[in-house]
Amino acid sequence: MKIINTHAHIIKKPAEYNSDGKISDLIYDMNRGGVSKSIIISLWDHTPDIDYSLEELFEIAKDNRFGVVYTVNLDKNLKQQLKEVESFFEGGLIKGVKVLLGYQSVIPNDKKLYPFYNLCIKYDYPVIFHTGDTLGSEAKLIYSHPLNIDSLAVEMPKLKIIIAHLGNPWIIDSAEVIYKNKNVYGDVSGLFLSSQIKDRRYYNFILKKVNELIAYAGGDKLLFGTDFPLVDSKSYINFVKSLDLTEKEREFAFYKNAEKLFKL
């Protein structure tokens, strides 16, 4: 079966929670896991010696195995970013926009973000929201709860929305938002660190919670993602295969939803 990783990051140097995160490492991981394409999400605050620049990501994405998603930085000039995002959409350089709920103190239906959403609607690409747990204690969880997305989904029904990480640990709350709103999907990325996917107690806890979401909301609006380099794709593929998905739902999760939302 075709497999598309809809949530990956790359870094030039190892950092906390990350190792072996260069583009060459991602390619190796894709080959090892049988992943045909990956969506690489830019980092919100670029550090030149650690992070790949947008220009470098665009160069990488000339290989059609990759697509790029632009992450909005609310601490920088939004008007300038809006102009850049439109030019990137027009040039076919990006396949969506990401907003880092929790890491940045903003709710999804904050009016200053609406121009970015309107561009996503205009060019028919999704907006991805970080939801749930965060790496580091400085982030504010009140902003990253998945229920915050419901108001935006209602106000902008033409906007394609992806709840990244299924709002973990509020996975059943994400289930309701996905079930209720036709325009909302969820990616299964970032539910584990590499050490956690080997911890049977935590693994079984997450398996149970995601199966509860599937039982409630169905599995036809899920997307496969790993949050590379946090976890290797082969381990994550085995996790998704162990979920209570029908064969049709598994196809949606592994590639059909990705092809539709990111126009791959």
N, C-alpha and C positions, 0 to 999 in steps of 0.2 A: 504493500500500500504506500502511496505517496505520502511524504511527511514534510510539513512546513513549520519551521520554528518562528512564531510570530513575536517573540520577545527575547532579544539578545543584546548584550552590550560588549564592547571590546575596549581594552585598555593596553597601553604600551608597556607599563611596568606593573608588577604586583602591588596590590594595596590590601588593606584590611578586608577580609572575607573573599578576596579575589587572588587567584594565581593563574598563570597560563591563560591569560585573557587576550592575547594578541590575535590579529586576524588569521595568522597561520594556525593558531590553536583552535580557533572557531572552525576553520576549514577541516582540520583533522577531526574535530568532534563531529562535524556533520558527516564526514565520510564514514567514521566509525559507527555512527548511529543510523545511517541511511537517510539523512535529512537532505532534501533536494534544494530547499531555499531557506533563507533566514532574513527576518526583519531586524535590522540593527537600529537601536534607539540611541540618539545622541545624548550626551550627558549635559546637564543644565548649566554647569559652571566649568568651562573648559580650562584645564591646566595643561599647557603645551607639552611638557615633558612626560605627562602621564596619559592624557586623553588624546584620541584621534580628533582632529579638527573636522568641521563639516566638509571642507574641501577634500580632505583625505577620505572621508566616508563616501562622498560622491564619486571619487575616483574608484574606490572599491566596488561601488554599486554599478559601475559600467559592466561588471560581470553580472549577468542576469540571475545569478543565484542569490543576489542580495538586494534588499530594498532599505531605504532610510526613513526613519520617522524623526521629526524635529521636536525637541523638547523646549517648551517656553520657559524663559527665566523671568519671573516677575520682579526681580531686583534690577533688571536692565530696561532700557528704553523699549516700551511695548510698541510704539508707533513704528520704530525702526524695524523691530522684529516682524511686525505685521507686513511691512513692505517686503521683507526678505522672504517670508513664508509664501506670499502670493507669487513672487518671482520663482521660488523653488517649485511650487505647484505648476505654474505655467511651463516651466522648463522640464517637467517630468522628473525632478530630482528627489522629491519626497513623496511618501505614501501615507502621510497622516501627521498628526500633531499629538504630543503628549503633555499632560499637566501633572505635576508632582504634588498631589494632595498630601497633606501632612508635613512634607519637607518644606513646603511653602504654605503659609497661613492663608488659604483661600478656599472658598466653597465653589463647587462646580458652576452654580448659576450666578457667580459674581459678574456683573455687567461688563467689567473690563476685559473679560475673556470672550464675550460674544462675537467680536469681530473675527477672532480666530475660528470660532465655530462656524460662522457664516462662510468663511473660506472653505472649510471642510465640506460643508453642504454644497457649495458652488462647484467644487472639483470632485465631489463624490468620494471622499476619503474619510476614515474614522478619526475620532479623538480617543486617545487612550488615557485613562486616569490611573495613577498609582492609588491603590486603596489598601487599607489594613495596616499590618505591622510595618515598622520602618527599621532600617539599620541605623542605630544610634538613638540616644535618648533626647536629642535636641528637638526632634520633630514633635508635632502636636497631633495626637491621634484623633481629637475631636474633628479635625478637618479631613481625615482620611477614612472616615466611616462610610461604607458603601451606600447607606441610606441617603446620604447627601446627594447622590446622583439622580434620585427619582424626580426631584423637582425640575431639573434640567431636561430630563428625558420627556417629561410631560410638556414643558414649554417649547421644546424644539424637537418635535416628532420626526423630522426629516434628518436629524443629525444621527449618524451612526456612532454608537458609544461602546467602548470596550472597558469593562471593569477588570483591570489588571490584578492578578493574584487572588481573585475571587473574594477580595475584602478580608482575607484570613487575619484574625480568627472569626470574623463575623460572616462566615460562609453562608449560613442559612438566611441572613439578611440580604446578601447578594442574590440568593435564589429568588426571593420575592421581587426584587427590582428587575431581574432578568425575565421572570415569568410574566410580570405585569406589563412590561414595556416592550413592544415589538422591535424597537430600535436599539435595545441593549443586549450586549453579548458579554461573555466573561472568559478571560484567559487563565489557564491553570498554572502559569509560571510563578516562580518565587515562593512556592509553598514549602520548600526545603532549602537548607544549606547542605553541602556535600556530606557533612557529618550526620545530619538529621535523617537523610534518606536511608541511612544504614541503621538507624535507631528504630527497632521494630515497634516499640511502644508509641513513639511519635508518628511513625509511618502509618500504623493502623488507625491512630486518631484522625489523621488527615484523610485517609481512605474512607473512613466512616462518614466524615463531614461532607466530602465531595459527593459521595453516593447519596447522602440525604438531599443535597442540592439537585442531583439528577432525578431522584424520585419525585421531588416537588416541582421542579421547573422543566424537566426533560433534559436530554443531553444534546439537543440539536443546535444549541447556540454557544457551545464551548469552542475554544481555540487552544491548540497545543502551543506551549511556550516553555522555556526552561529558565529564563533569566540568566543565561550564560554570562559569565563563567561560574556562577554559583553552584550549578549542578551539571553534570554531563548529560548529553541528550539520550544516550543509551539507557541509563538508569531511569530517566524521566519517561521515556517511551514505555518501558516496562510498567511503570506506575499507571500510566493512562490505559494501557491494555488491561490492567487489573480492575479498572472501574466497571461499574454495572451499566455499560453502554451497549446498545444494540449495534449490529454491524453498520447500519446506516448512520447512526449517531457517531460512531467511531470515524467514519469517513468525513463527516462534517467537522469533527474536532481536529483531525490530523491534517486536512488540506482544503476541504470544500469551502468552509467559512473564510479561511485565509484568502483563497483565490477570489472570492466574491468581495470581501471588504477592502482588500489591498489592491484589487485589480491586477493580480499576478498572471 
